[in-house]
Amino acid sequence: MAISGNQIRAARSLVGMDQQTLADKAGIGINTVRNMEGAGADRIRVRTDTMDAVVDALGAAGVVLVDEGQSDGGPGVRLAKAATRSFDTIEQEVVQYPEYLENDAPPGAGG
């Protein structure tokens, strides 16, 4: 995927992240982030592992980089789709085994 400097800047802005925070989360220097964003609309040319680290850091923050052709428009950024179902326990769906419903410990045993 070809990523532009403008996409990196827009992705950071979308989640309220500054350049230093992105650099820290990606494990790169802030000057690398500045140089990447300085490419503007041009494709960023950095090592693959550097680009992967930046994309992963932005993804962990909830941003998806959109390549040209993935939507009706050109390349861009968007927020990741939120999970549709949480992992919270619904009491009506919890299986209760009878042998665990009764307390078989002596009084005062705790726990």
QUIQUICOR-V637474 format. One record per pair of residues at least 12 apart in sequence whose ideal C-beta (glycine too) atoms are under 8 Angstrom apart, sorted by the first residue. I is the first residue (numbers start at 1). GAP is how many residues later the second one is. D is the distance in Angstrom with one decimal. If there is no record, write none. Layout:
# QUIQUICOR-V637474
i & gap & d
I & GAP & D
I & GAP & D
This chain:
# QUIQUICOR-V637474
i & gap & d
1 & 64 & 6.9
1 & 66 & 4.6
2 & 41 & 4.5
2 & 65 & 7.2
2 & 66 & 7.7
2 & 73 & 7.4
3 & 40 & 7.0
3 & 41 & 5.4
3 & 48 & 6.7
3 & 52 & 7.4
3 & 62 & 5.8
3 & 72 & 7.6
4 & 35 & 6.4
4 & 36 & 7.0
4 & 37 & 5.4
4 & 38 & 6.2
4 & 39 & 6.1
4 & 40 & 6.5
4 & 71 & 6.5
5 & 31 & 5.6
5 & 32 & 4.4
5 & 33 & 6.0
5 & 34 & 3.5
5 & 35 & 5.1
5 & 36 & 7.4
5 & 37 & 6.8
5 & 39 & 5.8
6 & 31 & 7.7
6 & 34 & 5.9
6 & 35 & 5.5
7 & 58 & 5.6
7 & 68 & 6.1
7 & 69 & 6.7
7 & 70 & 5.6
8 & 14 & 7.8
8 & 25 & 7.3
8 & 28 & 5.4
8 & 29 & 5.3
8 & 36 & 7.1
8 & 46 & 6.7
8 & 50 & 7.6
9 & 28 & 4.7
10 & 66 & 7.1
10 & 67 & 4.8
11 & 47 & 4.8
11 & 52 & 4.4
11 & 54 & 6.4
11 & 66 & 4.4
12 & 46 & 7.4
14 & 49 & 5.6
14 & 63 & 5.8
14 & 64 & 7.9
14 & 65 & 6.5
15 & 43 & 7.7
15 & 46 & 4.6
15 & 47 & 5.9
15 & 48 & 5.7
15 & 64 & 7.9
17 & 41 & 8.0
17 & 44 & 6.0
19 & 14 & 4.7
19 & 15 & 6.3
19 & 18 & 7.4
22 & 32 & 6.9
22 & 35 & 6.0
22 & 36 & 7.3
25 & 32 & 3.9
25 & 35 & 7.0
25 & 36 & 7.5
26 & 24 & 7.7
26 & 27 & 4.1
26 & 28 & 4.7
26 & 30 & 7.3
26 & 31 & 4.2
27 & 26 & 5.7
28 & 22 & 5.9
28 & 25 & 6.2
28 & 26 & 7.1
32 & 14 & 7.1
32 & 18 & 6.6
33 & 21 & 7.6
36 & 18 & 7.0
59 & 21 & 7.2
62 & 17 & 5.7
62 & 18 & 4.9
63 & 14 & 5.7
63 & 15 & 7.5
63 & 16 & 6.5
63 & 17 & 6.7
64 & 13 & 6.9
64 & 14 & 5.4
64 & 15 & 7.3
64 & 16 & 5.1
65 & 12 & 5.7
66 & 12 & 5.9
